[in-house]
Amino acid sequence: MVHFPPRKMESESAAGEEDHVVSGRNRRVMTSSALVWLSELCERVTYYGILANMADYVTSPCFPERYHLPWVVTWVFTSFAYALTFFGGWLADTVGNRFWTILVSMWIYLVGTALLVASSSLCGSSPDGRVSGLYFAGLTLVAIGTGGSKSNLGLFGAQQYKTSGGDIKVKLRRFFHWYYWCINLGATIGVVGVPYLQTHVSLLSGYVATCVFVVLSTTVFVSGRIGNFYNQENSTHEIRSKIVAGLLDPNRKTQRRNPQGRLWSSTIPKEVWKLMQIFATLIPYYAIYSQTRTTYLFQSQRLRMPVGSEATYFSAINSLTILLMIPLMVCFVYPRLTIKKVQLTPLTIMGVGILLSTLSVLSAEVVEVVRRQLVHSGQFFEQTVVGNRTLRAADLSIAVQIPQFALSGISEVLTLAVGYYFAYTEAPPGYEGTIMGAYLLMWGLGSGLNLLLTEIVNAICVSVSGAACFPLELNDGHVEYFFLTLAGLLMATFGIFWYLERHYVYRSEGTAQTQEAEIPLLEGRDSSGTAYGTTGHTENPHT
């Protein structure tokens, strides 16, 4: 008589060992994700801490008057920093190891913040060439460091999920949303904490804090390698990715290996260009996004603020909105929509965010018209801001800016957080860094667009009325025309975005880099143009 129980016990033992391996692998992936999130959080404290004080610092007495154009300095810096993300992503894809690309970028970043510390230590009550020289040299290195780290850090974390098993796209959606949550937590700490130190302790202490947070970011990131929490990179595959040749010749056939090592041929550069066309329509969106750190703040300084507060504190409304929205979306909205079988593509969700961004800048336009009319009718008072500068502020509560900051924050959750997910999951294998860099490049081009639009709007205003619409002192201009120009341009490009979204064919399951089932909510369309159906599997959103 044959006895089967031993075989059953062997089967159960094998299943138990497999579950143990999967459980251990998932714990390792979650640990690596947490390290990437924390590293990004610390780096963003530094970046936004530097950005928050930039306008006030360059207009302080220790800088020559030729630098007293705060929005120009801010937009040039962000343009340069995010333009370099394309190079950083491409570099990691083609000739380097992603881990080392990030690490070297962090070292450059650290040297840059050290120069900012040196600059602030020399700042006195009169213009000093050493202060401006060290400051702009430091900003240049910080921009280079941002270019290498920003395009690769989130991507590095997402790549840890390739071996996690289960519904990877659901996990990736959650990863990128919490990644963006950490970005904004870091931004909140940076825009509130660093200016507070610089106002209530010393200018030097704020820049020392930014330097310390870069050290923390680097330490946290490296600890994952020391603790062996990261997957080993297949750098030989990345070195084979000759992206430059493909970009120069979009019709060139390329032979490369997929993550499993099988040789395949396809016109991958055409896929890259299709994604870049979509990203290009986001340039005006990023131009509006950058207003939250520039013109919105200048507007805040000319409204009635609570005693002892600073304009940068109120820009945190943008980040706080995001910090509240992301848990709501990840833990409640997305799972409920999945249960109800509501199918939305990533580009559709991003489109809703673009429309909300338009409402944000239109809200700012209305506030600016009302604010300036009050000032011109004599309903103003003298308000002291950072740097002991005195400005004419309208007798209107700064609370009127809440809608424009809140709308911008909600827009970011729908457009930027989902955009990270879209850029990663739609990138052809081996082009992940390049595509993520291209996505972030539009951020920089949006800041550059602001400079161009400012000059155009000012030139038109000078030719019509003899005065610039966007002067150094907002009370003497018509900044509302600049806001209207941004809104009009965004709506024009939204039409192109909508057309591309309607005709975009999402990567099929067989060629997707995750090679897993489609995400129930953020799915795409197959080659016939119809939306993918739900998988029938709903993962616990709290796990």
C-alpha positions in Angstrom: 0.0 0.0 0.0 1.4 3.4 -1.0 1.5 6.1 1.7 1.2 9.7 0.5 1.5 11.7 3.7 5.3 12.0 3.5 5.0 13.6 0.0 2.4 15.9 1.4 4.7 16.9 4.2 7.5 17.5 1.7 5.2 19.6 -0.4 4.2 21.6 2.6 7.8 22.0 3.6 8.8 23.3 0.2 5.8 25.7 0.1 6.8 26.9 3.6 10.4 27.5 2.5 9.2 29.4 -0.6 6.9 31.6 1.5 9.8 32.3 3.8 12.0 33.3 0.9 9.3 35.6 -0.6 8.6 37.1 2.8 12.3 37.8 3.3 12.6 39.3 -0.1 9.6 41.6 0.5 11.1 42.8 3.8 14.3 43.5 2.1 12.5 45.5 -0.7 10.5 47.5 1.9 13.7 48.3 3.8 15.4 49.5 0.7 12.4 51.6 -0.2 12.4 53.2 3.3 16.0 54.1 2.9 15.5 55.7 -0.5 12.5 57.6 0.8 14.4 58.9 3.8 17.4 59.7 1.7 15.2 61.7 -0.7 13.5 63.5 2.2 16.8 64.7 3.6 18.1 65.8 0.2 14.9 67.8 -0.4 15.2 69.5 3.0 18.5 70.9 1.6 17.3 71.8 -1.8 14.1 73.6 -0.7 15.9 75.1 2.3 18.3 76.7 -0.2 15.5 77.7 -2.5 13.4 79.2 0.3 16.0 81.7 1.3 17.4 82.4 -2.2 15.3 85.5 -3.0 16.0 87.2 0.3 19.7 86.3 0.3 20.5 87.7 -3.1 18.7 90.9 -2.3 20.5 91.4 1.0 23.1 94.2 1.4 26.1 91.8 1.0 25.1 91.2 -2.7 25.8 93.8 -5.4 22.6 95.4 -6.8 23.0 93.6 -10.2 21.9 90.4 -8.4 18.8 92.0 -6.9 16.5 90.1 -9.3 15.4 87.3 -7.1 13.0 85.5 -9.5 15.7 85.5 -12.2 18.3 83.8 -9.9 15.7 81.3 -8.7 14.5 80.3 -12.2 18.0 80.1 -13.6 19.1 77.8 -10.7 16.1 75.5 -11.1 16.4 75.5 -14.8 20.1 74.4 -14.6 19.5 71.9 -11.8 16.6 70.1 -13.6 18.2 70.3 -17.0 21.1 68.3 -15.7 18.7 65.5 -14.6 18.5 64.4 -18.2 22.3 64.0 -18.3 22.4 62.3 -14.9 19.8 59.7 -16.0 21.5 59.2 -19.3 24.9 58.8 -17.6 23.6 56.1 -15.3 21.9 54.2 -18.2 24.9 54.2 -20.5 28.3 54.4 -18.9 27.8 54.1 -15.2 26.4 52.2 -12.2 23.3 53.9 -10.8 24.4 53.6 -7.2 27.7 55.2 -7.9 26.1 57.9 -10.0 23.9 58.9 -7.1 26.8 58.7 -4.6 29.2 60.8 -6.6 26.4 63.3 -7.2 25.8 63.5 -3.4 29.5 64.2 -2.8 29.4 67.1 -5.4 26.2 68.3 -3.7 28.0 68.3 -0.3 30.8 70.4 -1.6 28.3 72.9 -3.0 26.5 73.3 0.3 29.9 73.8 2.0 30.5 76.7 -0.3 27.2 78.2 0.6 28.1 77.9 4.3 31.4 79.8 3.5 29.4 82.5 1.6 27.0 83.1 4.5 29.8 83.3 7.0 31.3 86.3 5.1 28.0 88.1 4.6 28.0 91.5 6.2 26.3 94.9 5.8 28.0 95.9 2.5 28.5 94.2 -0.9 31.3 91.7 -1.0 32.4 89.9 -4.2 33.6 86.9 -2.2 30.0 86.3 -0.9 28.4 86.3 -4.3 31.3 84.3 -5.8 31.2 81.5 -3.3 27.4 81.5 -3.4 27.0 81.1 -7.1 29.9 78.5 -7.2 28.0 76.6 -4.5 24.7 76.8 -6.4 26.4 75.5 -9.5 27.7 72.4 -7.6 24.3 71.9 -5.9 22.7 72.0 -9.3 25.1 69.4 -10.7 24.5 67.2 -7.6 20.8 67.5 -8.0 21.1 66.5 -11.7 22.8 63.2 -10.8 20.8 62.3 -7.8 17.3 63.5 -8.6 16.9 61.5 -11.8 18.3 58.3 -10.3 17.3 58.0 -6.6 13.6 57.3 -7.1 14.4 55.1 -10.1 16.9 53.2 -8.0 14.2 52.5 -5.4 11.6 51.5 -7.9 14.1 49.0 -9.5 14.2 47.1 -6.1 10.7 45.9 -6.8 11.6 43.8 -9.8 12.2 40.8 -7.6 9.4 41.4 -5.0 6.7 39.3 -6.6 3.0 39.9 -6.5 1.3 42.8 -8.3 4.4 44.9 -8.9 2.6 47.8 -10.6 0.3 48.2 -7.6 3.5 48.3 -5.5 5.1 50.8 -7.8 2.1 53.1 -7.8 2.3 53.1 -4.0 6.1 53.5 -4.0 6.1 56.6 -6.2 3.2 58.2 -4.3 5.0 57.8 -0.9 8.2 58.8 -2.6 6.5 62.1 -3.6 5.1 62.3 -0.1 8.6 62.2 1.3 9.8 64.9 -1.2 7.1 67.2 0.1 7.7 66.4 3.8 11.3 67.4 3.1 10.2 70.5 1.2 8.0 71.5 4.2 10.8 71.1 6.6 13.1 73.0 4.3 10.8 76.0 3.6 9.8 76.4 7.2 12.8 75.2 9.2 15.7 76.7 7.3 14.2 80.2 7.1 13.3 80.0 10.8 16.9 79.3 11.7 18.2 82.0 9.4 15.7 84.6 10.9 15.8 83.7 14.6 19.3 82.2 15.0 21.6 83.3 12.2 22.0 83.2 8.5 24.9 80.8 8.9 23.0 78.3 10.9 20.4 77.8 8.1 23.1 77.0 5.6 24.9 74.7 8.1 21.6 72.8 8.4 21.4 72.3 4.6 24.9 70.9 4.7 24.1 68.5 7.5 21.0 67.2 5.7 23.1 66.3 2.6 25.4 64.3 4.9 22.4 62.6 6.4 21.0 61.8 2.9 24.2 60.3 1.8 24.7 58.3 5.0 21.2 56.8 4.8 21.6 55.9 1.1 25.0 54.3 1.6 23.7 52.3 4.6 21.5 50.3 2.3 24.6 49.1 0.4 26.5 48.4 3.6 23.5 46.4 5.0 23.1 44.5 1.7 19.5 45.7 1.3 19.8 46.7 -2.4 19.6 44.4 -5.4 22.8 44.2 -7.4 22.8 46.2 -10.6 23.3 44.6 -13.9 25.7 47.4 -15.0 26.9 45.4 -18.1 23.3 45.7 -19.5 23.3 49.4 -18.8 26.6 49.9 -20.5 25.2 48.3 -23.7 22.5 50.9 -23.8 23.9 53.2 -26.5 21.2 55.8 -26.1 23.0 58.7 -27.8 23.1 56.9 -31.2 19.4 56.2 -30.9 18.4 59.7 -30.0 20.4 61.0 -33.0 18.7 58.6 -35.3 15.1 57.8 -34.2 14.7 55.3 -37.1 17.8 53.4 -36.1 17.1 49.8 -35.2 18.7 48.8 -31.9 19.6 45.4 -30.7 19.7 45.1 -26.9 19.0 42.6 -24.2 16.0 42.8 -22.0 16.3 42.2 -18.2 16.2 38.5 -18.7 19.2 38.6 -21.1 17.2 37.6 -24.2 18.3 39.5 -27.4 15.6 41.4 -29.1 15.2 44.1 -31.8 12.9 47.1 -31.8 12.7 50.8 -32.7 13.1 51.8 -29.1 14.2 55.4 -29.9 10.7 56.0 -31.4 9.2 55.0 -28.1 11.5 57.4 -26.3 10.5 60.3 -28.6 6.8 59.6 -28.1 7.3 59.9 -24.4 9.3 63.1 -24.8 6.5 64.6 -26.9 4.1 64.1 -24.0 6.6 65.4 -21.5 7.1 68.5 -23.6 3.5 69.5 -23.2 4.1 69.7 -19.5 6.6 72.6 -19.8 4.0 75.3 -19.2 2.7 73.2 -16.3 6.1 73.3 -14.7 6.3 77.0 -15.3 3.2 77.5 -13.2 4.4 75.0 -10.6 7.6 77.1 -10.1 5.4 80.1 -9.2 4.8 78.6 -5.7 8.5 79.3 -4.9 8.7 82.7 -6.6 5.8 85.1 -7.6 3.4 83.5 -5.1 5.9 84.3 -2.3 6.5 87.8 -3.6 2.7 88.2 -3.5 2.6 86.9 0.1 5.1 89.5 1.2 2.7 92.2 0.0 -0.3 90.8 1.9 -1.1 91.1 5.6 0.9 88.4 7.3 0.6 87.4 11.0 3.1 89.1 13.2 6.4 87.2 13.4 5.7 85.0 10.3 7.5 84.9 7.0 6.1 84.5 3.4 7.9 81.1 3.0 5.8 79.7 5.9 2.7 80.1 3.8 4.2 78.3 0.8 4.1 75.2 3.0 0.3 75.1 2.4 1.2 73.6 -0.9 3.3 70.9 0.7 0.8 70.3 3.5 -2.0 69.7 1.0 0.2 67.1 -0.7 1.0 65.4 2.6 -2.7 65.1 3.3 -3.8 64.1 -0.2 -1.4 61.3 -0.9 -2.5 59.1 2.1 -6.1 59.8 1.1 -5.5 58.8 -2.5 -3.3 55.7 -1.8 -5.3 54.3 1.1 -8.9 55.3 0.2 -9.6 56.8 -3.3 -7.6 54.4 -5.5 -8.7 51.2 -3.8 -12.4 52.4 -3.8 -12.2 53.2 -7.5 -10.7 49.8 -8.2 -13.5 48.1 -6.3 -16.0 50.0 -8.3 -14.1 49.1 -11.5 -13.5 52.7 -12.4 -10.7 52.7 -15.0 -8.5 55.7 -15.3 -5.2 55.8 -17.2 -2.2 57.7 -15.8 -2.4 60.3 -18.5 -6.1 61.0 -17.8 -5.3 61.5 -14.1 -2.4 63.8 -15.1 -4.7 65.8 -17.3 -7.1 66.5 -14.4 -4.1 67.8 -12.5 -3.1 70.1 -15.3 -6.6 71.7 -15.3 -6.3 72.3 -11.5 -3.0 74.0 -12.0 -4.7 76.4 -14.5 -7.2 77.2 -11.7 -4.4 77.8 -9.3 -2.7 80.5 -11.5 -6.1 82.1 -12.3 -6.8 82.3 -8.6 -3.4 84.0 -8.1 -4.4 86.4 -10.9 -7.6 87.4 -9.1 -5.7 87.9 -5.8 -3.1 90.1 -7.6 -5.7 92.4 -9.2 -7.6 92.9 -5.9 -4.3 93.3 -3.9 -2.8 95.9 -6.3 -6.1 97.9 -6.4 -6.1 98.1 -2.6 -2.5 99.4 -2.6 -3.2 102.0 -5.3 -6.4 103.2 -3.4 -4.3 103.8 -0.3 -5.4 100.7 1.7 -1.9 99.5 2.5 0.6 99.5 5.3 4.4 99.2 5.7 5.4 95.6 6.3 8.9 94.4 7.3 10.1 91.2 5.7 13.3 89.1 5.8 16.4 91.3 5.4 14.8 94.2 7.2 13.2 95.3 3.9 10.1 97.4 4.1 7.3 96.8 1.5 3.9 98.2 0.9 1.5 95.5 1.7 -2.3 95.5 0.9 -4.7 95.5 3.9 -5.8 92.0 2.8 -5.2 88.8 4.7 -2.7 86.4 3.3 -5.4 83.7 3.7 -6.7 84.7 0.3 -3.8 82.7 -1.1 -4.9 79.4 0.3 -6.9 78.4 -2.8 -4.0 78.9 -5.2 -1.6 77.0 -3.0 -4.1 74.2 -2.2 -5.0 73.8 -5.9 -1.4 73.6 -6.8 -0.8 70.9 -4.2 -3.7 68.8 -5.3 -2.5 69.2 -8.9 0.9 67.9 -8.0 -0.5 64.7 -6.5 -2.4 64.0 -9.7 0.2 65.2 -12.3 3.7 64.9 -10.8 3.3 61.9 -8.5 1.5 59.9 -11.2 4.0 61.3 -13.7 6.9 59.6 -11.9 5.0 56.3 -12.1 4.1 56.8 -15.8 7.7 57.7 -16.7 9.1 54.6 -15.1 6.6 52.0 -16.2 6.5 53.3 -19.8 10.2 53.6 -20.2 11.8 51.0 -22.5 14.2 48.6 -20.7 17.6 50.3 -20.3 16.2 53.7 -20.9 14.7 54.2 -17.4 17.2 56.8 -16.3 17.0 58.7 -19.6 13.2 58.8 -19.6 13.1 59.8 -15.9 15.7 62.5 -16.7 13.7 63.7 -19.6 10.6 64.0 -17.4 12.5 66.1 -14.9 14.2 68.1 -17.7 10.8 69.6 -18.5 10.8 70.9 -14.9 13.9 72.9 -15.7 12.6 74.0 -19.1 9.5 75.3 -17.3 11.6 77.5 -15.2 13.4 78.7 -18.3 10.1 79.4 -19.9 9.3 81.8 -17.1 12.4 83.9 -17.9 11.3 84.0 -21.6 7.7 84.9 -20.8 8.8 87.6 -18.4 10.8 89.3 -21.1 8.0 89.0 -23.6 5.3 90.3 -21.3 7.5 93.2 -20.2 8.4 94.1 -23.8 4.7 94.2 -24.8 3.8 96.3 -21.7 6.7 98.7 -22.3 5.6 99.1 -25.9 2.0 99.8 -24.9 2.2 101.7 -21.6 5.9 102.6 -21.3 6.3 100.5 -18.1 7.2 96.9 -17.4 4.4 94.6 -16.2 6.8 92.5 -14.1 9.2 95.0 -12.3 11.2 94.3 -9.2 8.4 95.9 -7.1 5.1 94.1 -7.8 3.1 97.1 -6.7 4.4 99.1 -9.7 3.5 96.5 -12.3 0.7 94.3 -13.6 1.8 90.8 -12.7 -1.7 89.6 -13.4 -0.9 89.8 -17.1 2.0 87.3 -16.6 -0.4 84.9 -14.7 -2.9 85.2 -17.6 -0.2 84.4 -20.1 0.8 81.3 -18.2 -2.8 80.1 -17.9 -3.4 80.7 -21.7 -0.3 78.9 -22.7 -1.1 75.9 -20.4 -4.5 75.5 -21.9 -3.1 75.7 -25.4 -0.6 72.9 -24.7 -3.3 71.0 -22.8 -5.1 70.6 -26.2 -1.9 68.9 -27.5 -1.6 66.8 -24.4 -5.2 65.7 -24.7 -4.6 64.7 -28.4 -1.5 62.7 -27.5 -3.3 61.0 -24.6 -6.1 59.9 -26.8 -3.7 58.3 -29.3 -1.1 57.0 -26.9 -0.6 53.2 -26.9 0.6 51.9 -23.5 3.4 49.4 -23.4 2.0 45.9 -23.5 2.3 43.5 -20.6 4.9 41.5 -22.4 7.3 44.3 -22.9 6.7 46.2 -19.7 9.8 46.3 -17.6 8.0 45.0 -14.5 6.5 42.1 -16.6 3.6 41.8 -14.2 -0.2 42.2 -14.3 -1.5 45.7 -15.1 -2.3 47.9 -12.2 -6.1 47.9 -11.6 -6.5 51.7 -11.6 -3.5 53.2 -13.3 -3.7 50.9 -16.3 -3.4 51.9 -20.0 -4.8 50.9 -23.3 -3.9 47.9 -25.3 -3.1 48.2 -29.0 -6.8 48.4 -29.9 -7.1 51.5 -27.8 -9.5 50.0 -25.2 -8.8 50.2 -21.5 -7.4 47.2 -19.8 -9.8 45.4 -17.6 -9.3 45.1 -13.8 -7.2 42.2 -12.6 -9.8 41.1 -10.1 -7.3 41.3 -7.4 -7.5 44.1 -4.8 -4.5 44.4 -2.6 -4.9 45.7 1.0 -4.0 49.4 0.7 -2.6 49.4 4.2 0.0 46.7 3.7 
